[in-house]
């Protein structure tokens, strides 16, 4: 299980648009 890699992917997808929005 590579939770760390998956979490990083989700964080990138969620924080990505957020940074662009602000």
Secondary structure, 3 states (H helix, E strand, C coil): CCHHHHHHHHHHHHHHHHHHHC
